[in-house]
Amino acid sequence: MIVDGRVSKIVLASIRNNIYKVFITVNSPIKFIAGQFVMVTINGKKCPFSIANCPTKNHEIELHIGSSNRDCSLDIIEYFVDALVEEVAIELDAPHGNAWLRSESNNPLLLIAGGTGLSYINSILTNCLNRNIPQDIYLYWGVKDSSLLYEDEELLNLSLNNKNFHYIPVIEDKSEEWIGRKGTVLDAVMEDFTDLTYFDIYVCGPFMMAKTAKEKLIEEKKAKSEQMFADAFAYV
């Protein structure tokens, strides 16, 4: 489905790391499933972005974008800022992706995010919490240092208000004074689980992270390939 949209708001989520939330109001509701992505046409090229919001909010699309994201060989943030200031319509094509939430499943969920891969995970998480699913949800979010945890407070509050939601942030910088988990996000998952047979697992992050996660969780933690989801798996 191809629709036109306009950038309605841009929020600076992390000042130090220039991570932004971009909100796009569309002229026609986009029907999508949590975990799918949108293609945004930028200078004639289609660039993929995970949809960060819950499918019930289908009149507005939320994207999470880091300053290092230079898909289509241009500064993505600058493009969206220009579109906001000049009130220019942009073309969106959605939905795309097969790593969408299997809402019919009653299995506990393991959500693994790296960096702004949280956007994909956020859509799945908010959808599950809005539906008040009873099974446990574990979210492991890995970043280089704590300044990149741009949704940390919000996720912590969600974990405090939802007994079945467990939030585990992980930072790679072992030299940082941080009261919490350190190392890679995959290392944290490997340490905390012995048997993932009955889990549905959703992964979003760099390609090699997703590839390694699939291999190690299947080989060492009994995860089932058919219960693991990531768009990157199509290339593994």
VEXVODO-143731 format. One line per field, with one value per residue: residue in one letter; x, y, z of N, C-alpha, C in turn. Coordinates in Angstrom, 1 decimal. Layout:
BEGIN
type: (A,...)
n.c1: (X,...)
n.c2: (Y,...)
n.c3: (Z,...)
ca.c1: (X,...)
ca.c2: (Y,...)
ca.c3: (Z,...)
c.c1: (X,...)
c.c2: (Y,...)
c.c3: (Z,...)
***
This chain:
BEGIN
type: (M,I,V,D,G,R,V,S,K,I,V,L,A,S,I,R,N,N,I,Y,K,V,F,I,T,V,N,S,P,I,K,F,I,A,G,Q,F,V,M,V,T,I,N,G,K,K,C,P,F,S,I,A,N,C,P,T,K,N,H,E,I,E,L,H,I,G,S,S,N,R,D,C,S,L,D,I,I,E,Y,F,V,D,A,L,V,E,E,V,A,I,E,L,D,A,P,H,G,N,A,W,L,R,S,E,S,N,N,P,L,L,L,I,A,G,G,T,G,L,S,Y,I,N,S,I,L,T,N,C,L,N,R,N,I,P,Q,D,I,Y,L,Y,W,G,V,K,D,S,S,L,L,Y,E,D,E,E,L,L,N,L,S,L,N,N,K,N,F,H,Y,I,P,V,I,E,D,K,S,E,E,W,I,G,R,K,G,T,V,L,D,A,V,M,E,D,F,T,D,L,T,Y,F,D,I,Y,V,C,G,P,F,M,M,A,K,T,A,K,E,K,L,I,E,E,K,K,A,K,S,E,Q,M,F,A,D,A,F,A,Y,V)
n.c1: (0.8,0.7,1.0,0.7,2.4,3.1,5.7,5.1,6.2,9.4,11.4,14.1,15.6,17.9,20.3,23.1,23.8,22.4,19.9,16.8,13.2,10.9,7.8,5.2,2.4,-0.1,-2.1,-3.9,-5.0,-2.6,-2.6,-1.0,1.0,2.3,5.7,6.3,7.7,8.2,8.6,10.3,10.2,13.0,14.4,13.9,14.7,14.0,13.9,14.2,12.5,11.9,8.7,7.7,5.5,2.4,0.1,-2.5,-2.4,-2.7,-2.8,-0.7,2.8,5.6,9.1,12.4,15.5,19.0,21.9,23.9,22.7,22.7,21.3,20.6,22.6,22.6,22.0,19.8,18.3,18.5,17.0,14.4,14.0,14.0,11.7,9.8,10.0,9.5,7.1,6.6,5.2,5.7,6.4,5.2,5.5,3.9,2.5,5.6,7.8,8.3,8.7,6.7,4.6,3.5,0.6,-1.3,0.0,0.7,3.0,5.8,7.5,10.6,12.4,14.8,16.9,19.1,20.6,19.0,17.4,15.5,13.1,11.6,11.1,9.7,7.2,6.1,6.2,4.5,2.1,1.6,1.3,-0.8,-2.8,-2.9,-1.7,-1.1,1.2,4.8,7.0,10.2,12.5,15.5,17.8,20.5,23.2,26.0,26.9,25.4,24.3,23.0,20.6,17.9,15.2,15.0,13.9,11.1,10.7,11.5,9.5,7.3,7.9,7.6,4.9,3.7,3.5,4.3,6.2,9.6,12.4,15.6,18.3,21.5,24.9,27.8,30.2,32.5,33.9,32.4,30.7,28.3,25.3,24.2,23.7,26.5,28.4,27.8,24.5,23.6,25.3,24.2,21.6,22.3,23.4,21.3,19.3,18.5,17.0,15.2,13.1,10.3,9.9,8.9,10.9,12.1,14.1,16.1,18.5,22.0,23.1,25.0,24.7,22.1,22.4,24.3,22.9,20.7,22.1,23.5,21.5,19.9,21.6,22.7,20.8,18.4,16.5,13.8,13.9,11.7,10.3,11.6,12.2,13.1,13.8,16.3,16.9,16.2,18.3,20.2)
n.c2: (-1.2,2.1,5.3,8.8,11.0,13.3,14.8,15.3,15.8,16.0,14.5,14.9,12.2,11.4,13.5,13.5,11.5,12.0,10.7,10.3,10.6,10.3,11.4,10.6,11.7,10.1,10.2,8.3,5.5,3.1,-0.2,-2.5,-5.1,-5.6,-5.3,-5.1,-3.3,0.0,1.4,4.2,6.7,8.3,10.8,9.4,6.9,3.9,3.5,1.4,1.3,0.4,0.2,1.9,2.2,1.1,-1.0,-0.1,2.6,3.8,6.0,7.5,7.2,6.1,6.5,5.5,6.9,6.9,9.0,7.9,6.5,6.1,5.2,4.9,6.7,9.3,12.0,11.0,12.2,14.9,15.0,14.5,16.6,18.8,18.1,18.4,21.2,22.4,21.4,19.3,16.6,13.1,9.9,6.8,3.3,0.5,-2.4,-4.1,-7.0,-10.1,-10.7,-10.3,-10.0,-13.0,-13.2,-15.1,-17.0,-18.6,-18.6,-17.7,-14.5,-13.6,-10.8,-9.2,-6.6,-4.4,-1.4,1.2,-0.8,-1.2,0.0,-1.7,-3.7,-2.3,-1.8,-4.4,-4.9,-2.9,-3.5,-6.0,-5.4,-3.7,-5.4,-6.9,-9.4,-12.6,-14.0,-14.2,-11.6,-10.8,-8.4,-7.6,-5.2,-4.1,-1.8,0.4,2.2,3.7,6.2,5.8,4.6,5.5,5.1,4.3,5.1,5.0,2.3,1.1,2.1,0.8,-1.8,-1.8,-1.4,-3.5,-6.7,-9.0,-8.2,-8.0,-6.1,-5.7,-3.9,-3.7,-2.8,-2.3,-1.0,-1.7,-0.1,1.9,3.5,1.9,0.6,-2.3,-4.6,-5.7,-6.1,-8.0,-7.9,-10.4,-12.1,-11.7,-12.7,-15.4,-16.1,-15.9,-17.8,-21.2,-23.0,-22.5,-23.6,-23.3,-20.6,-17.7,-15.9,-12.7,-10.7,-7.8,-5.9,-5.2,-7.0,-9.1,-9.6,-10.6,-12.9,-14.4,-14.6,-16.3,-18.6,-19.4,-19.5,-21.5,-23.7,-23.8,-23.2,-24.5,-23.2,-22.9,-22.9,-22.2,-20.7,-18.3,-15.0,-12.5,-10.0,-10.0,-12.7,-13.8,-13.6,-15.1)
n.c3: (0.0,-1.0,0.3,0.9,3.1,5.9,7.7,11.0,13.4,15.1,17.4,19.6,20.9,22.1,23.2,23.3,21.4,19.1,18.4,17.0,17.1,14.7,13.5,11.4,9.8,8.1,5.0,4.7,6.6,7.6,7.4,9.4,10.9,14.2,14.3,11.6,8.7,7.1,3.9,2.9,0.5,-0.6,-2.3,-4.7,-4.0,-2.2,1.2,4.0,7.2,10.5,11.9,14.8,16.4,17.9,16.1,16.4,16.3,13.6,12.0,12.2,11.8,13.5,13.7,14.6,14.5,14.1,14.2,12.7,10.7,7.5,5.2,1.7,1.1,2.2,4.5,6.7,8.7,8.2,5.8,6.8,8.5,6.7,5.2,7.2,7.8,5.3,4.8,3.1,1.2,1.6,0.3,1.3,1.6,2.7,4.4,5.1,5.5,7.3,9.9,11.8,14.7,16.1,17.1,17.8,19.3,22.5,23.8,26.0,25.5,24.1,23.6,21.7,21.3,19.5,19.8,17.9,16.9,18.7,17.9,16.3,18.1,20.0,18.9,18.9,21.6,22.8,21.6,22.7,25.4,25.4,24.7,26.9,27.4,29.0,29.3,30.1,29.2,28.0,27.7,26.2,25.9,24.1,24.1,23.3,25.3,28.3,27.6,25.3,25.8,25.1,25.7,28.2,30.7,30.2,29.5,31.9,33.6,32.5,33.0,35.8,36.1,34.8,35.7,34.3,32.5,31.8,31.9,30.7,30.4,28.7,28.6,26.6,27.2,29.5,31.2,32.1,34.8,35.9,37.1,36.5,33.9,32.0,28.9,25.9,24.5,23.7,25.2,27.7,27.5,27.0,29.5,31.2,30.5,30.2,28.7,25.9,24.5,24.5,23.9,22.0,19.9,19.2,17.2,16.6,15.2,14.3,11.4,11.8,14.5,14.7,13.2,14.7,17.1,16.3,15.6,18.0,20.0,19.1,18.9,21.5,23.4,22.9,21.4,19.0,15.5,14.0,15.7,15.9,15.0,12.7,10.4,9.3,9.3,6.9,5.3,6.4)
ca.c1: (0.0,1.4,0.3,1.4,2.4,3.8,6.3,4.3,7.0,10.6,11.8,15.4,15.5,19.2,21.1,24.5,24.0,21.6,18.9,15.6,12.0,10.2,6.4,4.7,1.0,-0.4,-3.4,-4.8,-4.5,-1.7,-2.8,0.2,1.1,3.4,7.0,6.6,8.4,7.8,9.6,10.1,10.9,13.8,15.2,13.7,15.1,13.2,14.7,13.4,12.5,10.9,7.6,7.9,4.3,1.4,-0.8,-3.8,-2.2,-2.3,-2.9,0.7,3.9,6.8,10.4,13.5,16.6,20.2,22.6,24.8,21.9,22.8,20.7,20.4,23.7,22.4,21.7,18.3,17.6,18.4,15.9,13.1,13.9,13.6,10.3,9.0,10.0,8.9,5.8,6.6,4.6,6.6,5.8,5.4,5.0,3.8,3.5,6.6,8.4,7.7,9.0,5.7,4.2,2.5,-0.3,-2.0,0.8,0.6,4.4,6.4,8.3,12.0,12.6,16.2,17.1,20.4,20.6,17.7,16.5,14.4,11.9,10.9,10.7,8.8,5.9,5.7,5.9,3.3,0.9,1.3,0.9,-2.2,-3.8,-2.9,-1.4,-0.7,2.6,5.9,7.8,11.5,13.2,16.9,18.2,21.9,23.8,27.4,26.9,24.1,23.7,22.2,19.4,17.0,13.8,15.2,12.9,9.8,10.7,11.5,8.1,6.4,8.2,7.1,3.5,3.3,4.3,4.8,7.2,10.9,13.3,17.0,19.3,22.8,25.8,29.0,31.3,32.7,34.6,31.5,30.1,26.9,24.7,23.4,24.4,27.6,28.8,26.9,23.1,23.5,25.9,23.3,20.6,22.9,23.7,20.0,18.3,19.0,16.1,14.3,12.3,8.9,9.8,8.9,12.0,12.1,15.4,16.4,19.8,22.9,22.9,25.8,24.1,20.9,22.9,24.9,21.8,20.0,22.9,23.8,20.3,19.4,22.6,23.1,19.7,17.3,15.5,13.3,14.1,10.4,9.8,12.5,11.7,13.9,13.9,17.6,17.0,16.0,19.6,21.1)
ca.c2: (0.0,3.3,6.5,10.0,11.4,14.5,14.8,16.1,16.1,15.3,14.6,14.5,11.3,11.4,14.7,13.1,10.6,12.4,9.8,11.0,10.0,11.0,11.1,11.0,11.6,9.6,10.6,7.1,4.6,2.0,-1.4,-3.3,-5.9,-5.2,-5.9,-4.9,-2.0,0.8,1.9,5.7,7.1,9.5,11.1,8.4,5.6,3.4,3.1,0.7,1.7,-0.3,1.0,1.8,2.4,0.0,-1.0,0.6,4.0,3.6,7.3,8.2,6.3,6.6,5.9,5.8,7.0,7.3,9.9,7.1,5.8,6.8,4.5,5.7,7.6,10.7,12.2,10.8,13.2,16.2,14.9,14.6,18.0,19.6,17.7,19.1,22.7,22.8,20.8,18.5,15.3,12.1,8.7,5.6,2.0,-0.4,-2.9,-5.0,-7.8,-11.3,-11.0,-9.7,-10.7,-14.1,-12.9,-16.3,-17.9,-18.4,-18.8,-16.5,-13.8,-13.0,-9.7,-8.9,-5.4,-3.8,0.0,1.6,-1.9,-1.1,0.5,-2.9,-4.4,-1.4,-2.0,-5.7,-4.8,-2.1,-4.2,-7.1,-4.9,-3.1,-6.5,-7.5,-10.9,-13.0,-14.7,-13.4,-10.9,-10.4,-7.5,-7.4,-4.1,-3.8,-0.6,0.6,2.9,4.1,7.3,5.3,4.0,6.7,4.8,3.5,5.4,4.6,0.9,0.8,2.3,-0.3,-3.1,-1.6,-1.4,-4.8,-7.8,-10.0,-7.6,-7.9,-5.3,-5.9,-3.1,-4.2,-1.9,-3.0,-0.3,-2.2,0.9,2.9,3.3,1.5,-0.4,-3.1,-5.7,-5.3,-7.1,-7.9,-8.3,-11.9,-12.7,-11.6,-13.7,-16.7,-16.3,-16.0,-18.8,-22.5,-23.7,-21.5,-24.4,-22.8,-19.2,-17.0,-15.0,-11.7,-10.1,-6.7,-5.2,-5.4,-8.3,-10.2,-9.8,-11.4,-14.2,-15.0,-14.9,-17.4,-19.8,-19.7,-19.8,-22.8,-24.7,-24.0,-23.0,-25.3,-22.4,-23.5,-22.0,-21.8,-19.7,-17.2,-14.1,-11.3,-9.9,-10.4,-14.2,-14.1,-13.5,-16.0)
ca.c3: (0.0,-1.1,0.8,1.2,4.5,6.2,9.0,11.9,14.6,15.2,18.8,19.9,21.9,22.8,22.7,23.1,20.3,18.0,18.1,16.8,16.8,13.6,13.4,10.1,9.7,6.7,4.6,4.7,7.6,7.1,8.2,9.5,12.1,15.0,13.8,10.2,8.5,6.0,2.9,2.7,-0.7,-0.4,-3.5,-5.7,-3.5,-1.1,2.4,5.0,8.6,11.4,12.5,16.2,17.2,17.9,15.0,16.6,15.9,12.2,11.2,12.4,11.8,14.3,13.3,15.4,13.6,14.7,13.3,11.8,9.7,6.2,4.1,0.5,1.0,2.5,5.9,6.8,9.6,7.5,4.9,7.5,9.0,5.6,4.9,8.2,7.7,4.1,4.7,1.8,1.3,1.3,-0.1,2.1,1.1,3.8,5.3,4.6,6.5,7.7,11.3,12.6,16.0,16.0,18.3,18.2,20.1,23.9,24.3,26.5,24.5,24.3,22.6,21.8,20.5,19.5,19.3,17.4,16.7,19.7,17.3,15.9,19.4,20.7,18.3,19.4,23.1,23.1,21.1,23.6,26.7,25.1,24.7,28.3,27.3,30.3,29.3,30.4,28.1,28.4,26.7,26.4,25.0,24.2,23.5,23.6,26.6,28.8,26.9,24.1,26.3,25.0,26.2,29.4,31.8,29.8,29.6,33.3,34.2,32.0,33.8,37.1,36.0,34.2,36.4,33.3,31.6,32.4,31.1,31.0,29.6,28.7,27.9,26.2,27.8,30.8,32.0,32.6,36.1,35.5,38.0,35.7,33.1,31.0,28.0,24.8,24.8,23.5,26.4,28.9,27.2,27.2,30.9,31.9,30.1,29.9,27.8,25.2,23.7,24.4,23.7,20.7,20.0,18.1,17.2,15.7,15.4,13.2,10.7,12.4,15.8,14.5,12.7,15.8,18.0,15.8,15.7,19.4,20.8,18.6,19.3,23.0,24.4,22.5,20.7,17.8,14.4,13.5,16.7,16.0,14.0,12.4,8.9,8.9,9.1,5.5,4.6,7.2)
c.c1: (0.9,0.6,1.2,1.4,3.2,4.4,5.6,5.2,8.3,11.1,13.2,15.4,16.8,20.1,22.5,24.8,23.2,20.7,17.6,14.4,11.2,8.8,5.9,3.2,0.6,-1.9,-4.4,-4.2,-3.7,-2.0,-1.6,0.1,2.3,4.7,7.3,7.3,7.8,8.9,9.3,10.9,11.7,14.7,15.1,14.1,14.3,14.1,13.8,13.6,11.5,9.9,7.6,6.6,3.4,0.5,-2.1,-3.7,-1.8,-2.5,-1.5,1.7,5.1,8.0,11.4,14.8,17.8,21.0,23.5,24.0,21.9,22.4,20.5,21.5,23.4,22.0,20.2,17.6,17.4,17.2,14.5,12.9,13.4,12.1,9.4,8.9,9.3,7.6,5.6,6.0,5.7,5.9,6.2,4.8,5.1,2.5,4.5,7.2,7.6,7.9,8.0,5.3,3.2,1.6,-1.1,-1.3,0.7,2.0,4.9,7.3,9.6,12.2,14.1,16.5,18.6,20.3,19.2,16.8,15.4,13.1,11.0,10.3,9.6,7.3,5.3,5.3,4.7,2.0,0.5,0.8,-0.5,-3.2,-3.8,-2.6,-0.8,0.7,3.7,6.6,9.1,12.1,14.6,17.4,19.7,22.4,25.3,27.6,25.6,23.5,22.8,20.9,18.3,15.6,13.9,14.2,11.5,9.7,10.7,10.1,7.1,6.6,7.6,5.5,2.9,4.1,4.9,5.8,8.5,11.8,14.7,17.9,20.7,23.7,27.1,30.2,31.5,33.4,33.6,30.9,28.6,26.4,23.7,24.3,25.4,28.0,27.9,25.5,23.0,24.2,24.9,22.2,21.1,23.1,22.4,19.1,19.1,18.3,15.1,13.3,10.9,8.8,9.6,9.9,12.0,13.4,15.5,17.6,20.7,22.8,23.7,25.3,23.0,21.4,23.4,23.9,21.1,20.8,23.1,22.6,19.7,20.3,22.8,21.9,18.4,16.2,15.1,13.4,12.7,9.7,10.7,12.2,12.7,13.9,15.3,17.8,16.8,17.3,20.7,21.2)
c.c2: (1.2,4.5,7.6,10.4,12.7,14.4,15.8,16.6,15.3,15.5,14.1,13.5,11.2,12.5,14.3,12.3,10.9,11.3,10.5,10.1,10.9,10.5,11.6,10.7,11.2,10.0,9.5,6.1,3.5,0.8,-2.3,-4.1,-5.5,-6.0,-5.7,-3.5,-1.3,1.2,3.4,6.0,8.4,9.7,10.0,7.0,5.2,2.9,2.5,1.2,0.9,0.7,0.8,1.8,1.1,0.1,-0.2,2.1,4.1,4.9,8.0,7.1,6.9,5.8,6.3,5.8,7.5,8.2,9.2,6.4,6.6,5.9,5.4,6.8,9.0,10.8,12.1,11.8,14.5,16.2,15.1,16.0,18.9,19.3,18.4,20.6,23.1,22.2,20.0,17.1,14.3,10.8,7.5,4.4,1.0,-1.2,-3.9,-5.8,-9.0,-11.6,-10.3,-10.6,-11.8,-14.0,-14.1,-17.3,-17.5,-18.6,-17.5,-15.9,-13.4,-12.0,-9.2,-7.7,-4.9,-2.4,0.5,0.5,-2.0,-0.7,-0.7,-3.6,-3.6,-1.6,-3.3,-5.5,-4.0,-2.8,-5.3,-6.5,-4.3,-4.2,-7.3,-9.0,-11.3,-13.6,-13.7,-12.8,-10.4,-9.6,-7.2,-6.3,-3.8,-2.6,-0.5,1.2,3.4,5.3,7.0,4.7,5.1,6.4,4.1,3.8,4.9,3.1,0.4,1.0,1.2,-1.5,-3.0,-1.7,-2.6,-5.9,-8.8,-9.5,-7.4,-7.2,-5.3,-5.1,-3.6,-3.2,-2.6,-2.3,-0.8,-1.2,1.9,2.5,3.1,0.4,-1.2,-4.0,-5.0,-6.4,-6.9,-8.4,-9.8,-12.6,-12.7,-12.6,-15.1,-17.1,-16.5,-17.1,-20.1,-23.3,-22.7,-22.3,-23.8,-21.3,-18.8,-15.9,-14.0,-10.9,-8.9,-6.0,-5.4,-6.8,-9.4,-10.5,-10.8,-12.8,-15.0,-15.5,-16.2,-18.7,-20.3,-20.2,-21.2,-23.9,-24.9,-23.8,-23.6,-24.4,-23.1,-22.5,-21.4,-20.8,-18.5,-16.3,-12.8,-11.2,-10.2,-11.9,-14.6,-14.2,-14.4,-17.4)
c.c3: (0.0,-0.7,0.9,2.7,4.7,7.5,9.9,13.1,14.6,16.7,18.9,21.1,22.8,22.3,22.4,21.8,19.1,17.5,18.1,16.7,15.8,13.5,12.1,10.1,8.2,6.3,4.5,5.7,7.0,8.0,8.2,10.8,12.8,14.5,12.3,10.0,7.3,5.2,2.7,1.4,-0.5,-1.6,-4.5,-5.2,-2.3,0.1,3.5,6.4,9.4,11.9,14.0,17.0,17.1,16.7,15.2,16.3,14.5,11.3,11.3,12.5,12.6,13.9,14.3,14.6,14.3,13.7,12.3,10.7,8.4,5.0,2.9,0.4,1.2,4.0,6.1,7.6,8.9,6.5,5.6,8.1,7.9,5.2,5.9,8.0,6.4,3.8,3.4,2.1,0.9,1.1,0.8,1.5,2.3,3.7,4.5,5.8,7.0,9.2,12.2,13.8,15.7,17.2,18.7,19.1,21.6,24.6,25.0,25.4,25.0,23.2,22.8,20.8,20.6,19.0,19.0,16.9,17.7,19.0,16.9,17.1,20.1,20.2,18.8,20.9,23.4,22.7,22.2,24.9,26.5,25.1,26.0,28.2,28.6,30.4,29.6,29.1,28.7,27.3,27.1,25.4,25.1,23.4,23.9,25.0,27.0,28.2,25.8,24.5,26.3,25.5,27.5,30.5,31.4,29.9,31.1,34.0,33.7,32.7,35.2,37.2,35.3,34.8,35.4,32.4,32.4,31.5,31.6,30.0,29.8,28.0,27.7,26.9,29.3,31.7,32.6,33.9,35.9,36.5,37.1,34.9,32.1,30.1,26.7,25.2,24.7,24.7,27.6,28.7,27.5,28.7,31.6,31.6,29.8,28.8,27.2,24.3,23.5,24.3,22.3,20.9,18.8,18.3,16.2,16.1,14.2,12.7,11.4,13.8,15.7,14.0,13.8,16.8,17.6,16.0,17.1,20.2,20.4,19.1,20.8,23.9,23.9,21.8,19.4,16.7,14.0,14.5,16.9,14.8,13.9,10.9,8.4,8.7,7.6,4.7,5.3,6.5)
***
